[in-house]
């Protein structure tokens, strides 16, 4: 029964990884590609690692630490990439010219 549960979780995780790859190909701009890739791959990684924990119960603590690491690093790295893309002016889909973010405008002292 544990092997069946593990196999199902790994299969569902592989489906989420496939949908992340498909989202990376189909989305129109860099920001939505990052969102599709990050959310689906985070959940896919977690499900695959939980499925592996069913196959190898002795590895459970190590796999839980890996899941925690994935949950902490994937969204943070995606956020950093999105901020960098916005700062250098990569346009969003449907916008004709990129907006100048407030952080990128120079501030003059005494003006």
For each residue, the residues with C-beta under 8 A, 3 or more apart:
1: 4 5
2: 5 6 54 55 57
3: 6 7 54 55
4: 1 7 8
5: 1 2 8 9 51 54
6: 2 3 9 10 51 52 53 54 55
7: 3 4 10 11 51
8: 4 5 11 12 51
9: 5 6 12 13 47 48 50 51 54
10: 6 7 13 14 47 48 51 52
11: 7 8 14 15 51
12: 8 9 15 16 47
13: 9 10 16 17 43 44 45 46 47 48 49 50 51
14: 10 11 17 18 44 48
15: 11 12 18 19 44
16: 12 13 19 20 40 41 43 44 47
17: 13 14 20 21 40 41 44 45 48
18: 14 15 21 22
19: 15 16 22 23 36 40
20: 16 17 23 24 36 37 39 40 41 44
21: 17 18 24 25 37
22: 18 19 25 26
23: 19 20 26 27 32 33 36 37 40
24: 20 21 27 33 36 37
25: 21 22
26: 22 23
27: 23 24 32 33 35 36
28: 32 93 94
29: 32 33 90 91 92 93
30: 33 34 82 85 90
31: 34 35 82 85 86 90 92
32: 23 27 28 29 35 36 93
33: 23 24 27 29 30 36 37
34: 30 31 37 38 78 81 82 85
35: 27 31 32 38 39 78
36: 19 20 23 24 27 32 33 39 40
37: 20 21 23 24 33 34 40 41 78
38: 34 35 41 42 74 75 77 78
39: 20 35 36 42 43
40: 16 17 19 20 23 36 37 43 44
41: 16 17 20 37 38 44 45 74
42: 38 39 45 46 70 71 74 75
43: 13 16 39 40 46 47
44: 13 14 15 16 17 20 40 41 47 48
45: 13 17 41 42 48 49 67 70 74
46: 13 42 43 49 50 67 70 71
47: 9 10 12 13 16 43 44 50 51
48: 9 10 13 14 17 44 45 51 52
49: 13 45 46 52 53 63 66 67 70
50: 9 13 46 47 53 54 63 67
51: 5 6 7 8 9 10 11 13 47 48 54 55
52: 6 10 48 49 55 56 59 63
53: 6 49 50 56 57 59 60 63 64
54: 2 3 5 6 9 50 51 57
55: 2 3 6 51 52
56: 52 53 59 60
57: 2 53 54 60
58:
59: 52 53 56 62 63
60: 53 56 57 63 64
61: 64 65
62: 59 65 66
63: 49 50 52 53 59 60 66 67
64: 53 60 61 67 68
65: 61 62 68 69
66: 49 62 63 69 70
67: 45 46 49 50 63 64 70 71
68: 64 65 71 72
69: 65 66 72 73
70: 42 45 46 49 66 67 73 74
71: 42 46 67 68 74 75
72: 68 69 75 76
73: 69 70 76 77
74: 38 41 42 45 70 71 77 78
75: 38 42 71 72 78 79
76: 72 73 79 80
77: 38 73 74 80 81
78: 34 35 37 38 74 75 81 82
79: 75 76 82 83
80: 76 77 83 84
81: 34 77 78 84 85
82: 30 31 34 78 79 85 86
83: 79 80 86 87
84: 80 81 87 88
85: 30 31 34 81 82 88 90
86: 31 82 83 89 90 101
87: 83 84 101 103 104
88: 84 85
89: 86 98 100 104
90: 29 30 31 85 86 98
91: 29 95 96 97 98
92: 29 31 95 98
93: 28 29 32
94: 28
95: 91 92 98 99
96: 91
97: 91
98: 89 90 91 92 95
99: 95
100: 89 104 105
101: 86 87 104 105
102: 105
103: 87
104: 87 89 100 101
105: 100 101 102
106:
107:
108: 111
109:
110:
111: 108
